[in-house]
């Protein structure tokens, strides 16, 4: 049972960490020009 909990926690973290990285990156990208935004 503990294996399933650790597996669920691991898989959840693998999904949420990249999403959070994009979210934290957004404020810095908002101020960029249109062309620079798509390059970054």
N, CA, C and O atoms as a printed pandas DataFrame, in Angstrom:
     atom_number atom_name residue_name chain_id  residue_number  x_coord  y_coord  z_coord
0              1         N          UNK        A               1    0.814   -1.195    0.000
1              2        CA          UNK        A               1    0.000    0.000    0.000
2              3         C          UNK        A               1    0.859    1.262    0.000
3              4         O          UNK        A               1    0.530    2.245   -0.665
4              5         N          UNK        A               2    1.955    1.229    0.745
5              6        CA          UNK        A               2    2.834    2.406    0.788
6              7         C          UNK        A               2    3.480    2.643   -0.578
7              8         O          UNK        A               2    3.755    3.781   -0.958
8              9         N          UNK        A               3    3.717    1.558   -1.306
9             10        CA          UNK        A               3    4.280    1.687   -2.647
10            11         C          UNK        A               3    3.342    2.483   -3.548
11            12         O          UNK        A               3    3.794    3.340   -4.307
12            13         N          UNK        A               4    2.050    2.210   -3.472
13            14        CA          UNK        A               4    1.086    2.926   -4.307
14            15         C          UNK        A               4    1.018    4.402   -3.935
15            16         O          UNK        A               4    0.878    5.259   -4.808
16            17         N          UNK        A               5    1.115    4.699   -2.648
17            18        CA          UNK        A               5    1.104    6.100   -2.219
18            19         C          UNK        A               5    2.333    6.840   -2.744
19            20         O          UNK        A               5    2.229    7.963   -3.237
20            21         N          UNK        A               6    3.503    6.194   -2.633
21            22        CA          UNK        A               6    4.724    6.823   -3.139
22            23         C          UNK        A               6    4.686    6.970   -4.657
23            24         O          UNK        A               6    5.148    7.974   -5.200
24            25         N          UNK        A               7    4.141    5.979   -5.331
25            26        CA          UNK        A               7    4.013    6.057   -6.782
26            27         C          UNK        A               7    3.078    7.195   -7.183
27            28         O          UNK        A               7    3.379    7.948   -8.109
28            29         N          UNK        A               8    1.958    7.322   -6.498
29            30        CA          UNK        A               8    1.012    8.394   -6.790
30            31         C          UNK        A               8    1.639    9.763   -6.528
31            32         O          UNK        A               8    1.449   10.696   -7.309
32            33         N          UNK        A               9    2.379    9.880   -5.438
33            34        CA          UNK        A               9    3.047   11.140   -5.116
34            35         C          UNK        A               9    4.092   11.495   -6.170
35            36         O          UNK        A               9    4.195   12.646   -6.593
36            37         N          UNK        A              10    4.853   10.507   -6.582
37            38        CA          UNK        A              10    5.888   10.712   -7.592
38            39         C          UNK        A              10    5.279   11.133   -8.923
39            40         O          UNK        A              10    5.746   12.089   -9.543
40            41         N          UNK        A              11    4.254   10.439   -9.361
41            42        CA          UNK        A              11    3.628   10.773  -10.640
42            43         C          UNK        A              11    2.962   12.147  -10.597
43            44         O          UNK        A              11    2.991   12.886  -11.581
44            45         N          UNK        A              12    2.366   12.484   -9.465
45            46        CA          UNK        A              12    1.756   13.800   -9.319
46            47         C          UNK        A              12    2.815   14.894   -9.393
47            48         O          UNK        A              12    2.604   15.918  -10.043
48            49         N          UNK        A              13    3.932   14.689   -8.743
49            50        CA          UNK        A              13    5.017   15.671   -8.780
50            51         C          UNK        A              13    5.570   15.821  -10.189
51            52         O          UNK        A              13    5.892   16.933  -10.608
52            53         N          UNK        A              14    5.683   14.732  -10.920
53            54        CA          UNK        A              14    6.192   14.802  -12.286
54            55         C          UNK        A              14    5.263   15.599  -13.192
55            56         O          UNK        A              14    5.719   16.210  -14.158
56            57         N          UNK        A              15    3.989   15.603  -12.899
57            58        CA          UNK        A              15    3.036   16.371  -13.690
58            59         C          UNK        A              15    3.020   17.841  -13.262
59            60         O          UNK        A              15    2.965   18.729  -14.114
60            61         N          UNK        A              16    3.067   18.105  -11.960
61            62        CA          UNK        A              16    2.897   19.471  -11.463
62            63         C          UNK        A              16    4.155   20.337  -11.559
63            64         O          UNK        A              16    4.042   21.549  -11.740
64            65         N          UNK        A              17    5.327   19.760  -11.444
65            66        CA          UNK        A              17    6.558   20.555  -11.448
66            67         C          UNK        A              17    6.755   21.282  -12.779
67            68         O          UNK        A              17    7.028   22.482  -12.750
68            69         N          UNK        A              18    6.636   20.643  -13.936
69            70        CA          UNK        A              18    6.787   21.395  -15.188
70            71         C          UNK        A              18    5.709   22.475  -15.366
71            72         O          UNK        A              18    5.990   23.548  -15.899
72            73         N          UNK        A              19    4.498   22.196  -14.929
73            74        CA          UNK        A              19    3.434   23.198  -15.016
74            75         C          UNK        A              19    3.758   24.404  -14.150
75            76         O          UNK        A              19    3.544   25.543  -14.565
76            77         N          UNK        A              20    4.265   24.167  -12.968
77            78        CA          UNK        A              20    4.638   25.265  -12.074
78            79         C          UNK        A              20    5.796   26.070  -12.654
79            80         O          UNK        A              20    5.843   27.289  -12.492
80            81         N          UNK        A              21    6.714   25.412  -13.317
81            82        CA          UNK        A              21    7.840   26.121  -13.925
82            83         C          UNK        A              21    7.339   27.091  -14.993
83            84         O          UNK        A              21    7.819   28.221  -15.078
84            85         N          UNK        A              22    6.387   26.662  -15.799
85            86        CA          UNK        A              22    5.812   27.555  -16.802
86            87         C          UNK        A              22    5.066   28.708  -16.136
87            88         O          UNK        A              22    5.136   29.842  -16.610
88            89         N          UNK        A              23    4.370   28.441  -15.071
89            90        CA          UNK        A              23    3.626   29.476  -14.359
90            91         C          UNK        A              23    4.576   30.519  -13.771
91            92         O          UNK        A              23    4.304   31.715  -13.870
92            93         N          UNK        A              24    5.679   30.093  -13.165
93            94        CA          UNK        A              24    6.631   31.031  -12.577
94            95         C          UNK        A              24    7.413   31.799  -13.644
95            96         O          UNK        A              24    7.923   32.885  -13.368
96            97         N          UNK        A              25    7.512   31.263  -14.832
97            98        CA          UNK        A              25    8.224   31.917  -15.923
98            99         C          UNK        A              25    7.382   33.021  -16.568
99           100         O          UNK        A              25    7.923   33.961  -17.150
100          101         N          UNK        A              26    6.079   32.905  -16.464
101          102        CA          UNK        A              26    5.164   33.804  -17.161
102          103         C          UNK        A              26    5.347   35.286  -16.832
103          104         O          UNK        A              26    5.367   36.086  -17.768
104          105         N          UNK        A              27    5.482   35.715  -15.569
105          106        CA          UNK        A              27    5.621   37.155  -15.305
106          107         C          UNK        A              27    6.810   37.791  -16.027
107          108         O          UNK        A              27    6.725   38.941  -16.459
108          109         N          UNK        A              28    7.899   37.067  -16.160
109          110        CA          UNK        A              28    9.057   37.599  -16.875
110          111         C          UNK        A              28    8.833   37.682  -18.371
111          112         O          UNK        A              28    9.397   38.550  -19.038
112          113         N          UNK        A              29    8.018   36.791  -18.902
113          114        CA          UNK        A              29    7.771   36.773  -20.340
114          115         C          UNK        A              29    6.707   37.779  -20.770
115          116         O          UNK        A              29    6.671   38.180  -21.933
116          117         N          UNK        A              30    5.849   38.186  -19.854
117          118        CA          UNK        A              30    4.750   39.091  -20.193
118          119         C          UNK        A              30    5.270   40.419  -20.736
119          120         O          UNK        A              30    4.666   40.995  -21.640
120          121         N          UNK        A              31    6.380   40.905  -20.197
121          122        CA          UNK        A              31    6.897   42.215  -20.603
122          123         C          UNK        A              31    7.652   42.176  -21.936
123          124         O          UNK        A              31    8.038   43.228  -22.445
124          125         N          UNK        A              32    7.865   41.021  -22.496
125          126        CA          UNK        A              32    8.617   40.917  -23.746
126          127         C          UNK        A              32    7.763   41.310  -24.952
127          128         O          UNK        A              32    6.534   41.248  -24.915
128          129         N          UNK        A              33    8.440   41.709  -26.002
129          130        CA          UNK        A              33    7.756   41.988  -27.267
130          131         C          UNK        A              33    7.247   40.672  -27.845
131          132         O          UNK        A              33    7.657   39.595  -27.411
132          133         N          UNK        A              34    6.361   40.763  -28.814
133          134        CA          UNK        A              34    5.730   39.568  -29.384
134          135         C          UNK        A              34    6.738   38.580  -29.955
135          136         O          UNK        A              34    6.661   37.384  -29.678
136          137         N          UNK        A              35    7.677   39.071  -30.747
137          138        CA          UNK        A              35    8.658   38.180  -31.372
138          139         C          UNK        A              35    9.597   37.557  -30.340
139          140         O          UNK        A              35    9.911   36.370  -30.427
140          141         N          UNK        A              36   10.044   38.342  -29.376
141          142        CA          UNK        A              36   10.929   37.817  -28.339
142          143         C          UNK        A              36   10.189   36.790  -27.466
143          144         O          UNK        A              36   10.784   35.811  -27.016
144          145         N          UNK        A              37    8.903   37.018  -27.234
145          146        CA          UNK        A              37    8.107   36.086  -26.426
146          147         C          UNK        A              37    8.100   34.694  -27.043
147          148         O          UNK        A              37    8.241   33.700  -26.331
148          149         N          UNK        A              38    7.939   34.612  -28.353
149          150        CA          UNK        A              38    7.888   33.311  -29.001
150          151         C          UNK        A              38    9.270   32.676  -29.146
151          152         O          UNK        A              38    9.370   31.459  -29.309
152          153         N          UNK        A              39   10.323   33.465  -29.091
153          154        CA          UNK        A              39   11.670   32.898  -29.134
154          155         C          UNK        A              39   12.022   32.273  -27.791
155          156         O          UNK        A              39   12.626   31.202  -27.734
156          157         N          UNK        A              40   11.640   32.950  -26.715
157          158        CA          UNK        A              40   11.933   32.457  -25.363
158          159         C          UNK        A              40   10.995   31.323  -25.086
159          160         O          UNK        A              40   11.041   30.735  -24.005
